[in-house]
Amino acid sequence: MPDDVLLLPWHDHATSLGGATDGLEVHSWAEGEEAPSTDVLERVTFYVPQYLGGRSALEAMTRMPSLRTVQSLWAGVDAVWPFLPDGVALHNAAGVHDASTAELAVGLALARLRGLDEFARNQTTGSWLPRRNDAIADKRVLILGFGRIGQAIEQRLAGFECEVVRVARSARTLDDGRHVQAMSELPDLLPTVDVVILIVPATEETVGLVDSGFLALMRPGALLVNVARGPVVVTDDLVAALHDGRVRAALDVTDPEPLPADHPLWSAPGVLISPHIGGNSSAFEPRARRLVAAQIRRLRAGEPLDNLVARP
């Protein structure tokens, strides 16, 4: 640990990380600032790229020959792999985004079911157009990808009087007796639910999972909520299903992303789109700092760091 050189995205690390960096060589690099000097980059061993810091924050890893550890502030690290040098350990931000993403997933579902996006548009023209919309109460909500964030989504749905169906790669029974069903059961499950919330990682198994066949199996008028990754959904197939009126959608992620202004998904009927802000709320920063502080303390103590991700 004495020879470690840390590069963090916070200038106030000495106070905001609770003393975890005391006595260490630490450099800071925040968005919009000039990159650290070559001398610094060549000596960095522990790096925390800035969340939403852009491509330059990731490309910098390729200029760090002494790098041993990268602590990502993303839960999904698919964007990090192309820039991570061989032999460098990558740790994700599992737990940091649970609250924010789960909150948005439920918020998007409620907003689209109750037509809040339509009422917001009506407000701009002063149009008083009351109508009866769907409640989430009495609905069956399928959470596809029942990991940490999936569990956080279920916790936030607990007071809404809906039934939750849990689906993951393989079936299992949780400690409290709740059952998680396998993805292989989706063909039988999709016609029985009213809302499908996607929170799977982007893998060979999940990219393109929600295609025309998947959408055709969904109950007519069902709602698709994507807070996972854009490529999990085949965009052209979703646009066609929206125009057919078979499904509705609420999307925090899209493919492509950012979504071009002239893309037909923007104007498709029955869709609500937010610009990939699932984890980017006021809940993010304190959780991110607590994670990094804990990881630095483990590093100093010679202990294994949490959230190690296996290279695909």
N, C-alpha and C positions, 0 to 999 in steps of 0.2 A: 504493500500500500504506500510506503513512503515515496516511491518513484512515480506514483500515479499523477497524471495531469488531467484535470477535468475541464470540459467545455460545456457550459450550461446556458440556457436561454434567458436567465434571469440575472440582472445586475445586483439585485437586492438579496442574493442567495444567503449572505451571511446572517441576515435576520429572518428571511422568509422560510428558510429550511431548518430553523430551530437549532442552529449551531452545528449541523451535520458536516459542514465544510470547513470548520475551524482548523487552521493549521495546514490546510492543503493548498496546493497550487491550483487555482481556479481561474478560468477565463470565461468571459460572457460574450455571447453573440446573439443579439436580438434582431428581429425583422427590420429591414430597411437600413441596417448598419453595414459598413464595409466588413468583409470577411476577415477573420484573424490572419495574422501574418503567416508566411510559410513556416517560420521557425516554430510558432505555436502549434500549427496544424500537424507538423511532423512529430511533435511530442505528445499529442493528445492520446490518452489511453481509455478514457471514459467519456462518452459523448451522449448528450441528450439533444437531438435535433428539435428545433422549435416546432410546436404544433401549428400546422397550417403555414409553415415557414416557406413553402414552395420548393421547387426542384433544387435550388442552390443549396439549401440546408441538407439535402440528401446527397447531392453530388460531392459535397465537401468530404464525405467519408472516404472517397477514393484517393484523397490526398493526405490521408492519415496513416502512415506506415506503422506507427506504434499502437494503433487502435486495438483494444482487446474487447471492449464492451460497449454496446449501444443500447441505451434505454429509450425505446420509442414511447411517445405520448399518444400513440394510436392503439386501439385495441386490435384492429386488423392491420397487418403489416405487409400486405401484398405490394404496396408501393415502395417499401424499403428494400426488399430483396435485390432488385436489379443493381443497387449501389453498394450493397454490403460486401466488403472484402472477404475473401475466404478466410476461415479460421476465427472470425470475429463473432462473439456471442451476441445474440439479439434477444432482448426482453421486451415484451409488449406491456401495454397499460391496462391489463385486465383489471376490472373493478373501477377504473377511473371514470369511464363513460356510462356505467350502468344506469345511474339515476337520470342523467340528461336524456339518454337515448330512449329509455323506457317511458319517461314522461312525454317525449315527443311522439312516440308510437301511439300512445293512448290519446294524446291530443289530436293527432291527425285523424285517427279513427273517429273520434267524437265530432270533429269539425266537419268531416265529409258526410258522416251519417246524418247529422243534424242540419246540414246545408249551410253552415256558418260562412263558408267561402262565398256561396251565392248571396247571402244576406250582405256580406261586406261589399260585393260588387253593386248590389242594389242601392246601398247607402250612398255611393258616389253620384247616383242620379236622383236621389231622394224618392226612390220607389218603395212604397209600402205594399209588399206582396207576401202576405202570410200564407203558409202552407204546412201541411203535416209531413214531417220527416221521420226517419227511423231513429229509434233510441238504441243504445247498446244493450240496455236491459232486455233480458229474455233471449239474447242472441247467443249463438255458439261461436266462440272465437278460437281459431286454431293458431297457435304460436309455432312457427316452423323454424327450428333452431333453438332448442330449449337448453341453452347454456346459462351463463351468469346473467346476461341481459334479458334473456327469455324469462328467467325466474323473476327478475325485477319487473318485467312487464306484467306478469301474472299478479304480483303483489299489488301493483297499482290498479289492476282491474278488480281487485277483491271486493270493493264496495259498490260495484256497478250492476250487481245482480245478473251477471252473465255466466255462461258455462265455458270453461277453458279446456281446450284439447291440446295436449302437449305432444310435439313431434320432434325427434332428433334422428341422427344417423342410425342409431340402433335403439331397440326397446330397452327399458330398464324400469325398475321400481325405486322411487326415492325413499329416503329414510322414514318419511312420515306416511308412506303408503301410497302416495300419488303415483299414477302410472304415466310413463312417457312412452309413446308409441313410435314405431320405426318408420323411416321415410318410405319404406316399401309398402306401407299401408295407405299412402296418400290417395291412390285411385279410389279406395273405398271411403276415405274420410272427406275428401273435397266436396262431394255432392251434399254433405250433411251439415256444412258449416256456413255461417253468414259473413264472417270476417276471417281473412288470412293475413297474419302479420309475419313478414319475412325478417329474420334476424340471423341468417346463416352466413358463414364466411364465404368468400369467393374462392372456390376450389374447382378442380376438374369435375367433381361430382355435382356442384351446384351452379356453375356458370351455364346459362341457358336453360336452367331447370324449369322456369316459368315460361313455357312456350304455348303455342296454340292448343296443344293437347291438354296441358295443365289447366289453361283458362277455360277450355270447353267443359272440363269436369266440375268447375266451380258452379255453385248454385246460381241460377239466373238472378242478377242484381246484387250478387255478393260483392264485398269490398276487399280489394287487395291493398295492403299497406306495406311498403318497402322501406325499411330502415336498415337494410343490410348493405348490399353493394349493387350498383346499377346493372352490371352484366348478369346478375342472377335472373333478370327478366329479359326476354327477347322483346325489344322495344317495338318493332314493327308488328309483332303479334298482339301486343297489348293495345297499340293504337287501333288495330282492326277490331279487337274485342270491345273497346270503348265505343267506337262508332256503331257497332252492332247493338249496343246497349246491353250486352251480356253481363258486363261487370262494371264496377266503379273502381277508382284507384286513388290512393293518397301516397305520394312518393317523396321521400327525402333524398333519394339517390336516383340517378338516371344513367342511361347509356345511350349516347355519349354524355360526358360531363366535363365542363359545364354544358348545359343544354343550349344549343344555338337558338338565337331569338326567332328564327324562322322555322324551327323544328315543329312538325305537326303534332307532337305530343302536347305542346302548350295549349293548342286550341281544341284538343279532343274533348268530347263531352264527358262529364262525370269525373274529372280528374282534378286533384289538388296537388300542387307541387311546391315544396320548400327546397332551398338551395343547399342541401347537404349540411345541415346545421344540427344534426342529432346530438353530437357530443359537445357542441360549442355553446355552452350556456354558462351562467355564473357558477354552476356547480363544478365546472371543469377545473378551474385554476387551483382551488384549495386541495382537491383530491390529487391532482397531478403533483403538486409540491410535496404532499405527504408521501406519495409513492417514491419520488426521487430521493427524498431525505432518508427514507427507510432503506432504500437500495444502497445509498452511499454508506450508511452505517454498517450494513452487512459487508460491503466491500472493505471497509476499514477493519472489521473484525475477522476478516478472512473466511466469512461464511458464504455459502452459495446464495446467489441472488434469486429472487422470485421471478416467476413469469417467463422462464426460458422458453423460447420458441424453436422447434426443430426446423431445420432448413428443408424446404420441400424437395 
